[in-house]
Amino acid sequence: MTVQTPKGIGLQFLHSSSRSRFLLGPIGCGSMGFVGKINPKTLLNQSKRKKGPARFSALTVMACVLVLALFLLSIVFLHRQGKQTTDSKDALKSQVGEANEDSRGKLARRFGGAVGEDAAKTSKFAVMNTTKGVITLELFAKDAPKTVENFVKHSESGYYNGLTFHRVIKGFMIQGGDPKGDGTGGESIWGGKNSSIEHEFHPGLKHEPFTLSMANSGRYSIGSQFFITTVGTPHLDNKHLVFGRVVRGQDVVREIEDSQTGSNDRPLVPVVIYNISIKDSL
């Protein structure tokens, strides 16, 4: 069969030995023809061929089953791990809560406070707001009642508001509470220096790190100045009266301790006490 095509291009299709060849080229000068030679028997055999459905080998099926099993096992494992983590966190919270409660109970028994629900009625805490942050102090009212009374009443009256930590010595302590700001001023709530507190030196109260203690001008006198230790200072025991401990804000104390100082150990940038509020509980 020959089909005449325009523009002088012809396509010749030849079939030989059940294979096909395409020849592209000129058949004539004026017109081109398409010649196709097809073996009918070959076409018949090709039409009878049927493609069957794809079949998976036994090895492929086993691999799929193994992957599925591993996937399910991983889900179960992750679920159990998550449950164990949650249980561990709950147990840790419970232990920490019990430890804190036990610690509060020991402190209360040691320093005369009540245990349990009565603790809020008898405990005293001082929350000191400074330019560096908040320092929370526990006050030992049973063992140093006059000293605590002096500090509490000064705090509640606003006596300490606007005063500075006028003396800071790294690796030792930070000191404040002087209206003059040079270490020479301040008085007790009774006026002048109260000297009736000899009995308030308690053998169980030591100058450990973060201890709140009174500055004085003599062993048995207190005014308004206080200091907070940053290390253990046993040489101050029974010389300066311990009446509290930092329970929160130790990092703030450290930051004040790191202040750059000039003459007389005074910070170059003043560290101001904005106010001190007294609370029965935290």
Contacts in CASP RR format, 6 or more apart in sequence:
PFRMAT RR
TARGET T0000
AUTHOR 0000-0000-0000
METHOD contacts of the structure
MODEL  1
MTVQTPKGIGLQFLHSSSRSRFLLGPIGCGSMGFVGKINPKTLLNQSKRK
KGPARFSALTVMACVLVLALFLLSIVFLHRQGKQTTDSKDALKSQVGEAN
EDSRGKLARRFGGAVGEDAAKTSKFAVMNTTKGVITLELFAKDAPKTVEN
FVKHSESGYYNGLTFHRVIKGFMIQGGDPKGDGTGGESIWGGKNSSIEHE
FHPGLKHEPFTLSMANSGRYSIGSQFFITTVGTPHLDNKHLVFGRVVRGQ
DVVREIEDSQTGSNDRPLVPVVIYNISIKDSL
1 34 0 8 1.000
1 35 0 8 1.000
1 36 0 8 1.000
2 33 0 8 1.000
2 34 0 8 1.000
2 35 0 8 1.000
3 33 0 8 1.000
3 34 0 8 1.000
4 31 0 8 1.000
4 32 0 8 1.000
4 33 0 8 1.000
5 11 0 8 1.000
5 31 0 8 1.000
5 32 0 8 1.000
5 33 0 8 1.000
5 34 0 8 1.000
7 32 0 8 1.000
8 26 0 8 1.000
8 28 0 8 1.000
8 30 0 8 1.000
8 31 0 8 1.000
8 32 0 8 1.000
9 24 0 8 1.000
9 25 0 8 1.000
9 26 0 8 1.000
9 32 0 8 1.000
10 24 0 8 1.000
10 25 0 8 1.000
10 26 0 8 1.000
10 27 0 8 1.000
10 32 0 8 1.000
10 33 0 8 1.000
10 34 0 8 1.000
11 22 0 8 1.000
11 23 0 8 1.000
11 24 0 8 1.000
11 25 0 8 1.000
11 33 0 8 1.000
11 34 0 8 1.000
12 22 0 8 1.000
12 23 0 8 1.000
12 24 0 8 1.000
12 25 0 8 1.000
12 27 0 8 1.000
12 33 0 8 1.000
12 34 0 8 1.000
12 35 0 8 1.000
12 36 0 8 1.000
13 20 0 8 1.000
13 21 0 8 1.000
13 22 0 8 1.000
13 23 0 8 1.000
13 34 0 8 1.000
13 35 0 8 1.000
13 36 0 8 1.000
13 37 0 8 1.000
13 38 0 8 1.000
14 20 0 8 1.000
14 21 0 8 1.000
14 23 0 8 1.000
14 35 0 8 1.000
14 36 0 8 1.000
14 37 0 8 1.000
15 21 0 8 1.000
15 36 0 8 1.000
15 37 0 8 1.000
15 38 0 8 1.000
15 39 0 8 1.000
15 42 0 8 1.000
18 39 0 8 1.000
18 42 0 8 1.000
25 32 0 8 1.000
26 32 0 8 1.000
27 33 0 8 1.000
27 35 0 8 1.000
101 116 0 8 1.000
104 115 0 8 1.000
104 119 0 8 1.000
105 115 0 8 1.000
105 116 0 8 1.000
105 119 0 8 1.000
107 113 0 8 1.000
107 138 0 8 1.000
108 114 0 8 1.000
108 115 0 8 1.000
108 116 0 8 1.000
108 119 0 8 1.000
108 122 0 8 1.000
108 123 0 8 1.000
109 115 0 8 1.000
111 138 0 8 1.000
111 140 0 8 1.000
111 141 0 8 1.000
111 142 0 8 1.000
111 143 0 8 1.000
112 122 0 8 1.000
112 141 0 8 1.000
112 142 0 8 1.000
112 143 0 8 1.000
113 119 0 8 1.000
113 122 0 8 1.000
113 123 0 8 1.000
113 141 0 8 1.000
113 142 0 8 1.000
114 121 0 8 1.000
114 122 0 8 1.000
114 123 0 8 1.000
119 281 0 8 1.000
120 280 0 8 1.000
120 281 0 8 1.000
121 280 0 8 1.000
122 141 0 8 1.000
122 280 0 8 1.000
123 138 0 8 1.000
123 280 0 8 1.000
123 281 0 8 1.000
124 138 0 8 1.000
124 139 0 8 1.000
124 141 0 8 1.000
124 148 0 8 1.000
124 152 0 8 1.000
124 278 0 8 1.000
124 279 0 8 1.000
124 280 0 8 1.000
125 136 0 8 1.000
125 137 0 8 1.000
125 138 0 8 1.000
125 139 0 8 1.000
125 247 0 8 1.000
125 278 0 8 1.000
125 279 0 8 1.000
125 280 0 8 1.000
125 281 0 8 1.000
125 282 0 8 1.000
126 136 0 8 1.000
126 137 0 8 1.000
126 139 0 8 1.000
126 151 0 8 1.000
126 152 0 8 1.000
126 155 0 8 1.000
126 276 0 8 1.000
126 277 0 8 1.000
126 278 0 8 1.000
126 279 0 8 1.000
127 134 0 8 1.000
127 135 0 8 1.000
127 136 0 8 1.000
127 137 0 8 1.000
127 276 0 8 1.000
127 277 0 8 1.000
127 278 0 8 1.000
127 279 0 8 1.000
128 134 0 8 1.000
128 135 0 8 1.000
128 136 0 8 1.000
128 137 0 8 1.000
128 273 0 8 1.000
128 275 0 8 1.000
128 276 0 8 1.000
129 273 0 8 1.000
129 274 0 8 1.000
129 275 0 8 1.000
129 276 0 8 1.000
129 277 0 8 1.000
130 165 0 8 1.000
130 252 0 8 1.000
130 256 0 8 1.000
130 271 0 8 1.000
130 272 0 8 1.000
130 273 0 8 1.000
130 274 0 8 1.000
131 270 0 8 1.000
131 271 0 8 1.000
131 272 0 8 1.000
131 274 0 8 1.000
132 252 0 8 1.000
132 255 0 8 1.000
132 256 0 8 1.000
132 271 0 8 1.000
133 249 0 8 1.000
133 252 0 8 1.000
133 255 0 8 1.000
134 248 0 8 1.000
134 249 0 8 1.000
134 252 0 8 1.000
135 228 0 8 1.000
135 246 0 8 1.000
135 248 0 8 1.000
135 249 0 8 1.000
135 252 0 8 1.000
135 253 0 8 1.000
136 246 0 8 1.000
136 247 0 8 1.000
136 248 0 8 1.000
136 249 0 8 1.000
136 282 0 8 1.000
137 212 0 8 1.000
137 244 0 8 1.000
137 245 0 8 1.000
137 246 0 8 1.000
137 247 0 8 1.000
138 244 0 8 1.000
138 245 0 8 1.000
138 247 0 8 1.000
139 148 0 8 1.000
139 151 0 8 1.000
139 152 0 8 1.000
139 212 0 8 1.000
139 243 0 8 1.000
139 244 0 8 1.000
140 148 0 8 1.000
140 202 0 8 1.000
140 205 0 8 1.000
140 242 0 8 1.000
140 243 0 8 1.000
140 244 0 8 1.000
140 245 0 8 1.000
141 148 0 8 1.000
141 149 0 8 1.000
143 200 0 8 1.000
143 202 0 8 1.000
143 204 0 8 1.000
143 205 0 8 1.000
143 243 0 8 1.000
144 197 0 8 1.000
144 200 0 8 1.000
144 202 0 8 1.000
144 205 0 8 1.000
144 241 0 8 1.000
144 242 0 8 1.000
144 243 0 8 1.000
144 244 0 8 1.000
145 200 0 8 1.000
146 194 0 8 1.000
146 196 0 8 1.000
146 197 0 8 1.000
146 200 0 8 1.000
146 222 0 8 1.000
147 197 0 8 1.000
147 200 0 8 1.000
147 214 0 8 1.000
147 222 0 8 1.000
147 241 0 8 1.000
147 243 0 8 1.000
148 243 0 8 1.000
148 244 0 8 1.000
149 189 0 8 1.000
150 188 0 8 1.000
150 189 0 8 1.000
150 190 0 8 1.000
150 194 0 8 1.000
150 222 0 8 1.000
150 223 0 8 1.000
150 224 0 8 1.000
151 226 0 8 1.000
151 243 0 8 1.000
152 278 0 8 1.000
153 189 0 8 1.000
154 160 0 8 1.000
154 189 0 8 1.000
154 224 0 8 1.000
155 275 0 8 1.000
155 276 0 8 1.000
155 277 0 8 1.000
155 278 0 8 1.000
156 278 0 8 1.000
158 275 0 8 1.000
158 276 0 8 1.000
159 179 0 8 1.000
159 224 0 8 1.000
160 177 0 8 1.000
160 224 0 8 1.000
160 273 0 8 1.000
160 275 0 8 1.000
160 276 0 8 1.000
161 273 0 8 1.000
161 274 0 8 1.000
161 275 0 8 1.000
161 276 0 8 1.000
162 272 0 8 1.000
162 273 0 8 1.000
162 274 0 8 1.000
162 275 0 8 1.000
163 176 0 8 1.000
163 177 0 8 1.000
163 178 0 8 1.000
163 179 0 8 1.000
163 181 0 8 1.000
163 272 0 8 1.000
163 273 0 8 1.000
164 176 0 8 1.000
164 181 0 8 1.000
164 267 0 8 1.000
164 270 0 8 1.000
164 271 0 8 1.000
164 272 0 8 1.000
164 273 0 8 1.000
165 174 0 8 1.000
165 175 0 8 1.000
165 176 0 8 1.000
165 256 0 8 1.000
165 259 0 8 1.000
165 267 0 8 1.000
165 271 0 8 1.000
165 273 0 8 1.000
166 175 0 8 1.000
166 176 0 8 1.000
166 177 0 8 1.000
166 178 0 8 1.000
166 181 0 8 1.000
166 182 0 8 1.000
166 183 0 8 1.000
166 266 0 8 1.000
167 174 0 8 1.000
167 175 0 8 1.000
167 176 0 8 1.000
167 183 0 8 1.000
167 227 0 8 1.000
167 264 0 8 1.000
167 265 0 8 1.000
167 266 0 8 1.000
168 174 0 8 1.000
168 175 0 8 1.000
168 256 0 8 1.000
168 257 0 8 1.000
168 259 0 8 1.000
168 261 0 8 1.000
168 265 0 8 1.000
168 266 0 8 1.000
168 267 0 8 1.000
168 271 0 8 1.000
169 261 0 8 1.000
169 265 0 8 1.000
170 230 0 8 1.000
170 257 0 8 1.000
170 258 0 8 1.000
171 230 0 8 1.000
171 231 0 8 1.000
171 257 0 8 1.000
172 229 0 8 1.000
172 230 0 8 1.000
172 231 0 8 1.000
172 233 0 8 1.000
173 227 0 8 1.000
173 228 0 8 1.000
173 229 0 8 1.000
173 230 0 8 1.000
173 233 0 8 1.000
174 227 0 8 1.000
174 228 0 8 1.000
174 230 0 8 1.000
174 253 0 8 1.000
174 256 0 8 1.000
174 257 0 8 1.000
174 271 0 8 1.000
175 183 0 8 1.000
175 215 0 8 1.000
175 225 0 8 1.000
175 226 0 8 1.000
175 227 0 8 1.000
176 215 0 8 1.000
176 225 0 8 1.000
176 226 0 8 1.000
176 227 0 8 1.000
176 273 0 8 1.000
177 186 0 8 1.000
177 224 0 8 1.000
177 225 0 8 1.000
177 226 0 8 1.000
177 273 0 8 1.000
178 184 0 8 1.000
178 185 0 8 1.000
178 186 0 8 1.000
178 224 0 8 1.000
178 225 0 8 1.000
179 185 0 8 1.000
179 186 0 8 1.000
179 224 0 8 1.000
180 186 0 8 1.000
182 264 0 8 1.000
183 215 0 8 1.000
183 225 0 8 1.000
185 224 0 8 1.000
185 225 0 8 1.000
186 192 0 8 1.000
186 223 0 8 1.000
186 224 0 8 1.000
186 225 0 8 1.000
187 193 0 8 1.000
187 223 0 8 1.000
187 224 0 8 1.000
188 194 0 8 1.000
188 222 0 8 1.000
188 223 0 8 1.000
188 224 0 8 1.000
192 223 0 8 1.000
193 216 0 8 1.000
193 217 0 8 1.000
193 221 0 8 1.000
193 222 0 8 1.000
193 223 0 8 1.000
194 221 0 8 1.000
194 222 0 8 1.000
194 223 0 8 1.000
195 220 0 8 1.000
195 221 0 8 1.000
196 220 0 8 1.000
197 220 0 8 1.000
197 221 0 8 1.000
197 222 0 8 1.000
197 241 0 8 1.000
198 219 0 8 1.000
198 220 0 8 1.000
200 241 0 8 1.000
200 243 0 8 1.000
201 238 0 8 1.000
201 241 0 8 1.000
202 242 0 8 1.000
205 242 0 8 1.000
205 243 0 8 1.000
205 244 0 8 1.000
206 234 0 8 1.000
206 237 0 8 1.000
206 242 0 8 1.000
207 213 0 8 1.000
207 229 0 8 1.000
207 232 0 8 1.000
207 233 0 8 1.000
207 234 0 8 1.000
207 236 0 8 1.000
207 237 0 8 1.000
207 240 0 8 1.000
207 242 0 8 1.000
208 229 0 8 1.000
208 232 0 8 1.000
208 245 0 8 1.000
209 229 0 8 1.000
209 230 0 8 1.000
209 231 0 8 1.000
209 232 0 8 1.000
210 228 0 8 1.000
210 229 0 8 1.000
210 230 0 8 1.000
210 245 0 8 1.000
210 246 0 8 1.000
210 250 0 8 1.000
210 253 0 8 1.000
211 228 0 8 1.000
211 229 0 8 1.000
211 232 0 8 1.000
211 233 0 8 1.000
211 242 0 8 1.000
211 244 0 8 1.000
211 245 0 8 1.000
211 246 0 8 1.000
212 226 0 8 1.000
212 227 0 8 1.000
212 228 0 8 1.000
212 242 0 8 1.000
212 243 0 8 1.000
212 244 0 8 1.000
212 245 0 8 1.000
212 246 0 8 1.000
213 226 0 8 1.000
213 227 0 8 1.000
213 228 0 8 1.000
213 229 0 8 1.000
213 236 0 8 1.000
213 240 0 8 1.000
213 241 0 8 1.000
213 242 0 8 1.000
213 243 0 8 1.000
213 244 0 8 1.000
214 222 0 8 1.000
214 223 0 8 1.000
214 225 0 8 1.000
214 226 0 8 1.000
214 227 0 8 1.000
214 240 0 8 1.000
214 241 0 8 1.000
214 243 0 8 1.000
215 223 0 8 1.000
215 225 0 8 1.000
215 226 0 8 1.000
215 227 0 8 1.000
215 240 0 8 1.000
216 222 0 8 1.000
216 223 0 8 1.000
216 225 0 8 1.000
216 240 0 8 1.000
216 241 0 8 1.000
219 239 0 8 1.000
222 241 0 8 1.000
227 240 0 8 1.000
228 246 0 8 1.000
228 253 0 8 1.000
229 236 0 8 1.000
230 253 0 8 1.000
230 254 0 8 1.000
230 257 0 8 1.000
246 253 0 8 1.000
247 282 0 8 1.000
248 282 0 8 1.000
256 267 0 8 1.000
256 271 0 8 1.000
259 267 0 8 1.000
259 268 0 8 1.000
259 269 0 8 1.000
259 271 0 8 1.000
260 267 0 8 1.000
260 268 0 8 1.000
260 269 0 8 1.000
261 267 0 8 1.000
261 268 0 8 1.000
262 268 0 8 1.000
END
